Amino acid sequence: MSQAGTTASSSGGDLPARADVVVVGAGITGASVAHHLARRGVSVVVIEQSPRSGAGATGRSGGMVRAFDPDTAIAELALPSLAAYRDAGRWASGQAPLHAVGAVTAADRAQESAFREAAGQINGALRTSAHVVAEREEAAGVRLAGGVALVEPEAGWVAPAEVTADWLVQARADGAVVRHGVRVLEVEERGGRPAVLTDAGVISAGAVVAAVGPWAADPVRGLRPASPVRSRSIQVSIVERRPPAPPHATFVDLRTGLYAKPVGTDRTLIGMPHLVWDAPFDAQPDPAHAQATVSALTAHFPWLTTAAHLSTVRATDAYGPPGGGGPAAGLLEGTGVPHVWSVRGWNGGGVKTAPEAGRRIAEACVADAFCEAA
Ligand SMILES: Cc1cc2nc3c(=O)[nH]c(=O)nc-3n(C[C@H](O)[C@H](O)[C@H](O)COP(=O)(O)OP(=O)(O)OC[C@H]3O[C@@H](n4cnc5c(N)ncnc54)[C@H](O)[C@@H]3O)c2cc1C
């Protein structure tokens, strides 16, 4: 693979004139892809429109991570991703980013045997102590409200912006060029390869990986994935958790979609599906939904009835059908422009899947040579 050139482009200062791969978007997905590509010797340029990383869904995310997911395609990514988040050796900081507060997944009693099977698989792969709790009112500080629970004591949450920053540090150390405050305006074909038109100049690329998150629903020309992607609202609130409220694990209830995670020692993040489609990324918080979220979660955290509400954050993520047919086992989707690929599969779970998704995309890029130098 070639090294990223450093020839100045028309108005771009030190924006490279060419690269094997241009990654558009420095959220957690783009950062993972860039890190894994650069580690394999691919010349990478990352273009991010915001002056800082984590400006999109990544910066507002709760960052809950666990190995289990009812969607087997996601679980297949989530399990090795949890292993990566637990492994201090993979991080520039020298510290594993995982806060292992535990993870509780609640479901209808009919899921008990599926949970037991999943616990066995998780423990076999990760040497953990995942187990099923049935016939009990509570698990790891969470009232189960009649269901069964899969408890993963070694799972928990990560800070998505910190993970993103760490991967970008590693990518830079491996030769990648990361540019913030540069917006991709369009990607077009020139001589069979992509030309990335930005507001700071043009980059000739062997391939382009668009990791633009919710912006994939309404992307710039040349980055539109073949399958439809829609943005959907995600809203979370932070509430105060004072004694005697107990500490608790992260929590997802598959029956309702309700979720929660501890934030430090005295706060909790709570959320409930907010089924508002095609919402702008910066839509205002919905107070009625915030109130309904507290009410619904009181069944699991009775102390919420008197907890002080501190803040509400609203954002969106990109939702679409599972990938199929594209490279990297369907994680990439064609865009109609040769060698320009859109990353698939955020659907509200991009943090729990990012380590393995980025690794697979980079592996496929190198093995299949679909991102060779321009
Ligand atoms: C409130 C909330 C809570 C969440 N909680 C969880 C959770 O607990 N666990 C979990 O696994 N997932 C969670 N998610 C989902 C997860 O955060 C997302 O799936 C993930 O962050 C998506 O990352 P991304 O890199 O694909 O997108 P983004 O983080 O949105 O990054 C895309 C980047 O592309 C840039 N960009 C877009 N267009 C251009 C352009 N034309 N030129 C240059 N740059 C461009 C944007 O500025 C942005 O920085 C949550 C999401 C939200 C919003």
The ligand as a MOL file (V3000), in Angstrom:
LIG
                    3D

  0  0  0     0  0            999 V3000
M  V30 BEGIN CTAB
M  V30 COUNTS 53 58 0 0 0
M  V30 BEGIN ATOM
M  V30 1 C -28.2580 9.2450 22.8850 0
M  V30 2 C -27.6330 8.0110 22.2670 0
M  V30 3 C -27.3730 6.9090 23.0840 0
M  V30 4 C -26.7780 5.7680 22.5270 0
M  V30 5 N -26.4770 4.7090 23.3420 0
M  V30 6 C -25.8070 3.6420 22.8310 0
M  V30 7 C -25.3640 2.5860 23.6730 0
M  V30 8 O -25.5970 2.6070 24.8880 0
M  V30 9 N -24.6790 1.5510 23.1210 0
M  V30 10 C -24.4070 1.5080 21.7830 0
M  V30 11 O -23.7900 0.5330 21.3200 0
M  V30 12 N -24.8190 2.4780 20.9360 0
M  V30 13 C -25.4950 3.5550 21.4400 0
M  V30 14 N -25.9060 4.5620 20.6190 0
M  V30 15 C -25.6500 4.4240 19.1800 0
M  V30 16 C -24.1970 4.7360 18.8430 0
M  V30 17 O -23.7780 5.8430 19.6100 0
M  V30 18 C -24.0760 5.0370 17.3480 0
M  V30 19 O -24.5020 3.8630 16.6440 0
M  V30 20 C -22.6470 5.3390 16.9510 0
M  V30 21 O -22.1060 6.3660 17.7670 0
M  V30 22 C -22.5870 5.7680 15.4960 0
M  V30 23 O -21.2610 6.1310 15.2300 0
M  V30 24 P -20.8520 6.6240 13.7850 0
M  V30 25 O -19.3850 6.8500 13.8140 0
M  V30 26 O -21.3830 5.6610 12.7740 0
M  V30 27 O -21.6630 7.9770 13.5850 0
M  V30 28 P -21.3960 9.4400 14.2020 0
M  V30 29 O -20.8640 9.3830 15.5790 0
M  V30 30 O -22.6450 10.2150 13.9900 0
M  V30 31 O -20.2200 10.0010 13.3120 0
M  V30 32 C -20.4110 10.4110 11.9730 0
M  V30 33 C -19.4560 11.5690 11.7230 0
M  V30 34 O -19.4830 11.8700 10.3280 0
M  V30 35 C -19.3160 13.2610 10.2080 0
M  V30 36 N -19.7930 13.6530 8.8690 0
M  V30 37 C -21.0390 13.5020 8.3760 0
M  V30 38 N -21.1070 13.9810 7.1230 0
M  V30 39 C -19.8700 14.4570 6.8150 0
M  V30 40 C -19.3020 15.0800 5.6740 0
M  V30 41 N -20.0370 15.3110 4.5630 0
M  V30 42 N -18.0000 15.4470 5.7070 0
M  V30 43 C -17.2330 15.2120 6.8150 0
M  V30 44 N -17.7240 14.6310 7.9390 0
M  V30 45 C -19.0270 14.2480 7.9270 0
M  V30 46 C -20.1460 13.8280 11.3570 0
M  V30 47 O -19.7640 15.1560 11.7000 0
M  V30 48 C -19.8800 12.8250 12.4670 0
M  V30 49 O -18.8250 13.2250 13.3380 0
M  V30 50 C -26.4840 5.7210 21.1350 0
M  V30 51 C -26.7360 6.8270 20.3330 0
M  V30 52 C -27.3030 7.9650 20.8850 0
M  V30 53 C -27.5460 9.1460 19.9920 0
M  V30 END ATOM
M  V30 BEGIN BOND
M  V30 1 1 1 2
M  V30 2 1 2 3
M  V30 3 2 2 52
M  V30 4 2 3 4
M  V30 5 1 4 5
M  V30 6 1 4 50
M  V30 7 2 5 6
M  V30 8 1 6 7
M  V30 9 1 6 13
M  V30 10 2 7 8
M  V30 11 1 7 9
M  V30 12 1 9 10
M  V30 13 2 10 11
M  V30 14 1 10 12
M  V30 15 2 12 13
M  V30 16 1 13 14
M  V30 17 1 14 15
M  V30 18 1 14 50
M  V30 19 1 15 16
M  V30 20 1 16 17
M  V30 21 1 16 18
M  V30 22 1 18 19
M  V30 23 1 18 20
M  V30 24 1 20 21
M  V30 25 1 20 22
M  V30 26 1 22 23
M  V30 27 1 23 24
M  V30 28 2 24 25
M  V30 29 1 24 26
M  V30 30 1 24 27
M  V30 31 1 27 28
M  V30 32 2 28 29
M  V30 33 1 28 30
M  V30 34 1 28 31
M  V30 35 1 31 32
M  V30 36 1 32 33
M  V30 37 1 33 34
M  V30 38 1 33 48
M  V30 39 1 34 35
M  V30 40 1 35 36
M  V30 41 1 35 46
M  V30 42 1 36 37
M  V30 43 1 36 45
M  V30 44 2 37 38
M  V30 45 1 38 39
M  V30 46 1 39 40
M  V30 47 2 39 45
M  V30 48 1 40 41
M  V30 49 2 40 42
M  V30 50 1 42 43
M  V30 51 2 43 44
M  V30 52 1 44 45
M  V30 53 1 46 47
M  V30 54 1 46 48
M  V30 55 1 48 49
M  V30 56 2 50 51
M  V30 57 1 51 52
M  V30 58 1 52 53
M  V30 END BOND
M  V30 END CTAB
M  END
